[in-house]
Amino acid sequence: MEVGLLYSGGKDSTLAALFLERFCSVTLLCGSFGITDDHEHARRAAARLGLPARRLGLDPTVARAAADRIVADGYPRHGIQQVHEHALERAAATGVEAVADGTRRDDRAPTVDRSLAQSLEDRYDVAHLAPLAGLRRRAIDALAETALRVETGPSERIGTGDYEAELRALIEAEHDATVGELFPDHTQSRVTGRRSPPAGG
């Protein structure tokens, strides 16, 4: 099965890729609105993993609408969700048999509920795969520690290839709002490579 996986270069989407690569032909889709070059972090991470990657062009008008929503709401949840749904649609339209992402059980945003997954599958004749949907953050951290080399830090320092970096840049450039007040402090991850499997395993 040919799968297009939305890929940021962080540990969630990377673990999703590792789960899927045993069973599928995975292409990592590095979404970009063309606002910044942050998707290059994701492309470098993909190269270190040895998995094929390509840029997935996203519509800048969707980024602007999401940025407007974040500023109006005063928090990023709905804007991030809007962007993720757009990225899934774009991925589904690439002709792959399945689309996937690194959403996990305890995510607040983005999420892919059953009705969204079914709608996507019905409209594009694809399967939606979410290999981390049953896992919570603690399990993902343990798996990442075993399988990946990862850098972590604040979003503005790590600069992963996720939607947040481009939305932050857009808000800074086009809105009279302080990004730090809109986005809660949190740690991002950036994958720098795979760990060698344990001896005998």
C-alpha positions in Angstrom: 0.0 0.0 0.0 1.3 3.4 -1.0 1.0 5.9 2.0 1.5 9.6 2.1 2.4 10.6 5.7 2.1 14.2 6.8 5.6 14.7 8.2 7.0 17.5 10.4 10.3 15.9 11.4 9.2 15.6 15.0 9.0 12.3 17.0 5.3 11.7 16.6 5.2 11.7 12.8 8.6 9.9 12.7 7.3 7.1 14.9 4.2 6.9 12.7 6.5 6.4 9.7 8.5 3.7 11.5 5.3 1.8 12.3 4.1 2.0 8.7 7.3 1.3 6.9 7.2 -2.4 7.8 3.9 -2.8 5.9 3.7 0.0 3.4 5.5 2.1 0.9 5.8 5.4 2.8 6.4 8.8 1.3 6.9 11.6 3.9 4.9 14.7 2.9 6.4 17.9 4.2 3.6 20.4 4.2 4.5 24.0 3.4 2.5 27.2 2.7 5.7 28.8 1.3 5.7 31.3 4.2 8.9 30.0 5.7 11.4 27.3 4.8 10.7 25.3 8.0 9.7 22.3 5.9 13.4 21.9 5.2 13.9 20.6 8.8 11.4 17.8 8.0 13.2 17.0 4.7 16.6 16.7 6.5 15.0 14.4 9.1 13.5 12.3 6.4 17.0 12.0 4.7 18.5 10.9 8.0 15.8 8.2 8.3 16.4 7.0 4.7 12.8 7.5 3.7 11.6 9.4 0.6 10.1 12.8 1.2 8.6 15.6 -0.9 7.1 19.0 -0.3 3.3 19.1 -0.1 2.2 22.5 -1.2 -0.5 24.0 1.0 -2.8 26.9 0.1 -1.6 30.2 1.8 -5.1 31.5 2.0 -5.9 28.6 4.4 -2.9 29.7 6.5 -4.2 33.3 6.6 -7.7 32.2 7.6 -6.2 30.0 10.3 -4.0 32.8 11.6 -7.0 35.1 11.7 -8.9 32.5 13.7 -6.0 32.0 16.1 -5.8 35.8 16.7 -9.6 36.1 17.1 -9.8 33.1 19.5 -6.7 34.0 21.5 -5.4 30.4 21.3 -4.3 28.1 18.5 -6.4 25.0 18.7 -9.0 25.7 16.0 -6.6 27.3 13.6 -4.2 24.3 13.9 -7.1 21.9 13.3 -8.2 23.9 10.2 -4.7 23.6 8.8 -4.3 19.9 9.5 -7.6 19.1 7.8 -6.5 21.1 4.8 -3.2 19.2 4.7 -5.0 15.8 4.9 -7.2 16.8 2.0 -4.1 17.9 -0.1 -2.4 14.6 0.8 -5.4 12.6 -0.2 -5.6 14.3 -3.5 -2.0 13.2 -4.5 -3.2 9.8 -5.7 -1.9 7.7 -2.8 -3.8 4.7 -1.5 -3.7 5.9 2.1 -2.9 9.1 4.0 -1.5 9.0 7.5 -0.4 11.4 10.3 1.2 11.3 13.7 -1.9 12.3 15.8 -2.1 10.5 19.1 -4.8 9.7 21.6 -4.2 12.6 24.0 -3.7 15.3 21.3 -5.9 18.4 21.7 -5.1 19.7 18.2 -4.9 18.4 15.7 -7.2 15.5 16.0 -8.9 13.2 13.4 -12.2 12.0 14.7 -14.1 9.1 13.1 -16.4 11.3 11.1 -13.5 13.3 9.6 -11.6 10.1 8.7 -14.6 8.5 7.1 -15.4 11.7 5.1 -11.9 11.8 3.8 -11.9 8.1 2.9 -15.2 8.4 1.1 -14.5 11.5 -0.8 -11.0 10.6 -2.0 -11.2 6.8 -2.0 -8.2 6.5 0.3 -7.6 4.9 3.7 -6.8 7.1 6.7 -4.1 5.6 8.9 -3.3 6.9 12.4 -0.8 4.4 13.9 -0.3 6.4 17.1 -4.1 7.0 17.7 -4.1 4.5 20.6 -1.0 5.8 22.3 -0.5 8.6 24.8 2.5 10.9 25.2 4.4 8.8 27.8 4.3 5.7 25.5 5.5 7.7 22.5 8.3 9.2 24.6 9.5 5.7 25.6 9.3 4.4 22.0 11.1 7.5 20.7 13.9 7.0 23.3 14.4 3.5 22.1 14.2 4.1 18.3 15.2 7.7 17.6 17.8 10.4 18.3 15.8 13.5 19.1 16.5 17.1 20.0 13.8 18.9 22.1 13.3 22.5 23.1 10.9 25.5 22.8 9.1 25.8 19.4 10.9 29.0 18.4 14.3 27.4 18.9 13.7 23.9 17.5 12.0 25.1 14.3 10.3 21.9 13.3 8.5 21.6 10.0 5.1 21.7 11.5 2.2 24.1 10.8 2.8 26.1 13.9 6.1 27.6 12.7 4.5 29.0 9.6 1.4 30.2 11.5 3.7 31.9 14.0 5.6 33.7 11.3 2.4 34.7 9.5 0.9 36.1 12.7 4.1 38.1 13.5 4.1 39.5 10.0 0.5 40.3 9.5 -1.2 40.8 12.9 -0.8 43.2 15.7 -0.6 40.3 18.2 2.1 38.8 20.3 2.7 35.2 19.3 3.9 34.2 22.8 0.4 35.2 24.2 -1.4 33.1 21.6 0.6 29.9 21.7 1.1 28.2 25.1 4.7 27.4 26.1 5.5 23.8 25.0 8.4 21.7 23.9 8.8 20.5 20.3 10.9 17.7 19.1 13.1 17.4 16.0 14.4 14.0 14.9 18.1 13.9 14.1 18.3 10.2 13.2 17.6 6.6 14.1 19.2 4.7 17.0 20.9 1.5 16.3 18.7 -1.5 17.3 19.8 -3.2 20.5 22.3 -6.1 20.1 20.5 -9.4 19.5 17.3 -7.5 18.5 
